[in-house]
C-alpha cells in the first residue's frame, strides 16, 4: 500500500512538472495600434514571457477599442488589458469601483482629428452636417470627439445635432475615406497618419494641443480586481517588465 501511494505521488509530481501544467494563465488584451506599443512590442519579442518565467502562460486577445475590452474583463474572458481612460472609467463606475484597478500608465498622445482633403472642412463650424468616425461608441476617441463638438457648439445627430458620428473599426475608416463616405475621423496612430497618406486627408487637430503641456493619458494598464487579489506577484512582475519596456 505504501509503495503504491509513493508511486501515485511520484506520478502526480511528474504530471504537474510537464510543460503547460501547473501554470498561471494570464489573459491579456491589447489593441494593434501605436499607443499600445508596449503591449505590441512585448508580445512580439516575448518580453513578458521572460519576465513571468515558466510558471505563467500568456494568452493575448486583440481588440479594436476599449468598450469591447471592458466587456471581456467583466465576463472573465481576460484578466488585464491595455486600454484608454474613458472605458476604464466607465468600467469602474459600472462596477461601483469593484471590477478593476489601474496599475500603470503606458502612453500619452498619438491621437489626431483628420479630415478628407475634399470634404470642405476648413474650420470647426464646417463640421455641421458632416460624417465623422470614431473607433467605437464610448471609447476614448469617441468621447473626445463628442466633447470637442460640444465645445464648439455642435452635437452628434443622436443627441439632437447635425454631425453624424459613426463608430467604426479603424481599418474600415480608411476604406470609407477612399470612397468619400467619411469626411473626418478622430483616430489613434497609426490610423491618423494612414488616413493622411493613403486616404487623401490632412491633419486638422493634434489632440495634444487641447491639453496642458500637451500631456494626456491615451493608454494605461488595468487589471481585474479578482486577478490582482489572487495573483499579486504575477501582476507585480508584469508591471516591472512593462515599465522597463516602456522606458
C-alpha positions as CSV (number, residue, x, y, z in Angstrom):
1,X,0.0,0.0,0.0
2,X,2.8,2.4,0.9
3,X,4.7,1.6,-2.3
4,X,1.5,2.2,-4.3
5,X,0.9,5.5,-2.5
6,X,4.5,6.7,-3.2
7,X,4.1,5.6,-6.8
8,X,0.9,7.7,-7.2
9,X,2.6,10.7,-5.6
10,X,5.5,10.4,-8.0
11,X,3.2,10.1,-10.9
12,X,1.3,13.3,-9.8
13,X,4.5,15.2,-9.4
14,X,5.7,14.1,-12.9
15,X,2.4,15.2,-14.4
16,X,2.5,18.6,-12.7
17,X,6.0,19.1,-13.9
18,X,5.0,18.7,-17.6
19,X,5.2,21.8,-19.7
20,X,1.9,23.8,-19.6
21,X,0.6,22.2,-16.4
22,X,0.5,23.9,-13.1
23,X,1.0,27.3,-14.9
24,X,-0.9,30.5,-14.2
25,X,-2.6,31.6,-17.3
26,X,-2.5,35.3,-17.8
27,X,-5.1,36.5,-20.4
28,X,-4.2,39.9,-21.7
29,X,-6.0,42.4,-24.0
30,X,-4.4,45.0,-26.3
31,X,-5.1,46.9,-29.5
32,X,-3.0,46.7,-32.6
33,X,-2.0,50.4,-32.7
34,X,0.9,52.7,-31.7
35,X,-0.5,53.9,-28.4
36,X,-0.4,50.3,-27.4
37,X,3.3,49.9,-28.4
38,X,4.5,48.4,-25.1
39,X,1.9,45.6,-25.5
40,X,2.6,45.1,-29.2
41,X,6.4,45.1,-28.8
42,X,6.3,42.9,-25.6
43,X,4.0,40.5,-27.3
44,X,6.2,40.2,-30.4
45,X,9.6,39.7,-28.7
46,X,8.5,37.6,-25.7
47,X,9.4,40.3,-23.2
48,X,6.6,39.4,-20.8
49,X,7.1,35.7,-21.0
50,X,10.7,36.2,-20.0
51,X,9.6,38.4,-17.0
52,X,7.0,35.9,-15.8
53,X,9.0,32.8,-16.3
54,X,7.8,29.2,-17.0
55,X,5.3,29.3,-14.2
56,X,3.0,31.6,-16.3
57,X,1.5,31.3,-19.7
58,X,0.2,34.4,-21.6
59,X,-2.8,34.4,-23.8
60,X,-3.3,37.6,-25.9
61,X,-6.6,38.9,-27.3
62,X,-6.8,41.8,-29.8
63,X,-9.5,44.4,-29.6
64,X,-10.4,47.4,-31.8
65,X,-11.4,49.7,-28.9
66,X,-11.9,49.9,-25.2
67,X,-15.6,49.1,-24.6
68,X,-15.1,45.6,-26.1
69,X,-12.1,45.0,-23.8
70,X,-14.1,46.1,-20.7
71,X,-16.9,43.7,-21.6
72,X,-14.3,40.9,-21.9
73,X,-12.9,41.9,-18.5
74,X,-16.4,41.9,-16.9
75,X,-17.2,38.5,-18.4
76,X,-14.0,37.0,-17.1
77,X,-12.5,36.4,-20.6
78,X,-9.4,38.4,-19.9
79,X,-7.5,39.3,-16.7
80,X,-5.8,42.5,-17.7
81,X,-5.8,44.9,-20.7
82,X,-4.1,47.9,-22.2
83,X,-6.9,50.4,-22.6
84,X,-7.8,54.1,-22.9
85,X,-9.0,56.1,-19.9
86,X,-12.7,56.6,-20.8
87,X,-13.7,52.9,-21.0
88,X,-11.7,52.3,-17.8
89,X,-13.6,55.0,-16.0
90,X,-16.9,53.6,-17.4
91,X,-16.0,50.1,-16.2
92,X,-15.0,51.4,-12.8
93,X,-18.3,53.3,-12.4
94,X,-20.5,50.5,-13.7
95,X,-19.0,48.1,-11.1
96,X,-19.1,50.6,-8.3
97,X,-15.3,50.6,-8.2
98,X,-15.1,46.8,-7.7
99,X,-14.2,45.3,-11.1
100,X,-10.8,46.8,-12.0
101,X,-7.7,48.7,-10.9
102,X,-5.4,51.0,-12.9
103,X,-1.9,49.7,-12.2
104,X,0.4,51.5,-14.8
105,X,0.5,54.2,-17.5
106,X,1.5,53.3,-21.0
107,X,1.3,56.2,-23.4
108,X,0.5,59.8,-24.0
109,X,-0.5,61.5,-27.2
110,X,-0.8,59.6,-30.5
111,X,-4.3,60.8,-31.5
112,X,-5.5,63.3,-34.1
113,X,-8.6,64.7,-35.9
114,X,-8.0,64.3,-39.6
115,X,-10.3,65.5,-42.4
116,X,-10.6,64.4,-46.0
117,X,-9.0,67.0,-48.4
118,X,-12.1,67.5,-50.5
119,X,-14.6,67.4,-47.6
120,X,-14.9,71.2,-47.5
121,X,-13.8,71.4,-43.8
122,X,-11.5,74.3,-43.0
123,X,-12.7,75.4,-39.6
124,X,-14.7,73.9,-36.7
125,X,-18.0,75.3,-38.0
126,X,-17.6,73.4,-41.2
127,X,-18.3,70.1,-39.3
128,X,-22.1,70.9,-39.4
129,X,-23.7,68.2,-41.5
130,X,-20.5,66.1,-41.8
131,X,-19.8,62.4,-41.2
132,X,-17.1,61.9,-38.6
133,X,-15.8,58.5,-37.5
134,X,-14.6,57.2,-34.1
135,X,-13.3,53.7,-33.4
136,X,-16.2,52.6,-31.2
137,X,-19.1,54.1,-29.3
138,X,-17.9,55.2,-25.8
139,X,-14.2,54.6,-26.5
140,X,-11.7,57.3,-25.6
141,X,-11.6,58.9,-29.1
142,X,-15.4,58.8,-29.4
143,X,-15.7,60.7,-26.1
144,X,-13.0,63.2,-27.1
145,X,-14.7,63.8,-30.4
146,X,-18.1,64.5,-28.8
147,X,-16.6,66.7,-26.2
148,X,-14.8,68.7,-28.9
149,X,-18.0,69.1,-30.9
150,X,-19.9,70.3,-27.8
151,X,-17.1,72.8,-27.0
152,X,-17.7,74.3,-30.5
153,X,-21.5,74.5,-30.2
154,X,-22.3,71.3,-32.1
155,X,-23.8,67.9,-31.2
156,X,-24.0,64.5,-32.8
157,X,-27.2,63.6,-34.5
158,X,-28.1,61.0,-31.8
159,X,-28.1,64.0,-29.3
160,X,-30.2,66.2,-31.5
161,X,-27.4,67.8,-33.5
162,X,-26.5,67.6,-37.2
163,X,-23.0,66.0,-37.0
164,X,-23.2,62.3,-37.9
165,X,-20.7,60.5,-35.5
166,X,-20.1,57.0,-36.9
167,X,-18.4,54.5,-34.6
168,X,-16.4,52.3,-37.0
169,X,-13.4,50.0,-36.7
170,X,-10.1,51.8,-37.7
171,X,-9.3,49.7,-40.8
172,X,-12.8,50.2,-42.2
173,X,-12.4,54.0,-41.9
174,X,-9.6,54.0,-44.5
175,X,-11.9,52.3,-47.0
176,X,-14.7,54.8,-46.4
177,X,-12.3,57.7,-46.7
178,X,-11.3,56.5,-50.1
179,X,-14.9,56.1,-51.1
180,X,-15.7,59.6,-49.8
181,X,-18.2,58.2,-47.4
182,X,-16.5,59.8,-44.4
183,X,-15.5,63.4,-44.0
184,X,-13.3,63.2,-40.9
185,X,-12.1,60.9,-38.1
186,X,-10.8,61.2,-34.6
187,X,-8.2,58.5,-34.8
188,X,-5.3,56.9,-32.9
189,X,-2.0,56.2,-34.6
190,X,-1.1,54.7,-37.0
191,X,-4.5,55.2,-38.4
192,X,-4.5,59.0,-38.3
193,X,-1.3,59.0,-40.4
194,X,-2.5,56.3,-42.7
195,X,-5.7,58.3,-43.4
196,X,-3.4,61.2,-44.3
197,X,-1.0,59.3,-46.5
198,X,-3.4,56.8,-48.0
199,X,-6.9,58.3,-47.6
200,X,-6.5,61.7,-49.1
201,X,-6.7,63.5,-45.8
202,X,-4.8,66.1,-43.8
203,X,-4.2,66.9,-40.1
204,X,-6.9,69.2,-38.7
205,X,-6.1,68.9,-35.0
206,X,-3.4,67.1,-32.9
207,X,-5.2,66.2,-29.6
208,X,-2.1,67.2,-27.7
209,X,-2.9,70.8,-28.5
210,X,-6.0,70.5,-26.3
211,X,-4.2,69.5,-23.1
212,X,-1.9,71.3,-20.7
213,X,1.8,70.8,-21.7
214,X,0.4,68.5,-24.4
215,X,0.2,65.6,-22.0
216,X,-2.8,63.3,-21.6
217,X,-3.3,59.6,-21.0
218,X,-4.2,57.7,-24.1
219,X,-3.3,54.2,-22.8
220,X,-2.9,52.6,-19.4
221,X,-2.9,49.1,-18.0
222,X,-5.8,47.8,-15.9
223,X,-6.2,44.5,-14.1
224,X,-9.3,42.8,-12.8
225,X,-9.5,43.1,-9.0
226,X,-10.1,39.4,-8.7
227,X,-6.9,38.5,-10.6
228,X,-4.9,41.1,-8.7
229,X,-6.1,39.7,-5.4
230,X,-5.3,36.1,-6.5
231,X,-2.0,36.7,-8.3
232,X,-0.3,39.8,-6.9
233,X,3.2,38.5,-7.7
234,X,2.3,37.9,-11.4
235,X,0.9,41.5,-11.7
236,X,3.9,42.9,-9.9
237,X,6.3,41.2,-12.3
238,X,4.2,42.2,-15.3
239,X,4.3,45.9,-14.2
240,X,8.1,45.8,-13.7
241,X,8.5,44.4,-17.2
242,X,6.1,46.9,-18.6
243,X,7.8,49.9,-17.0
244,X,11.2,48.7,-18.3
245,X,9.9,48.0,-21.8
246,X,8.0,51.3,-21.9
247,X,11.1,53.3,-20.9
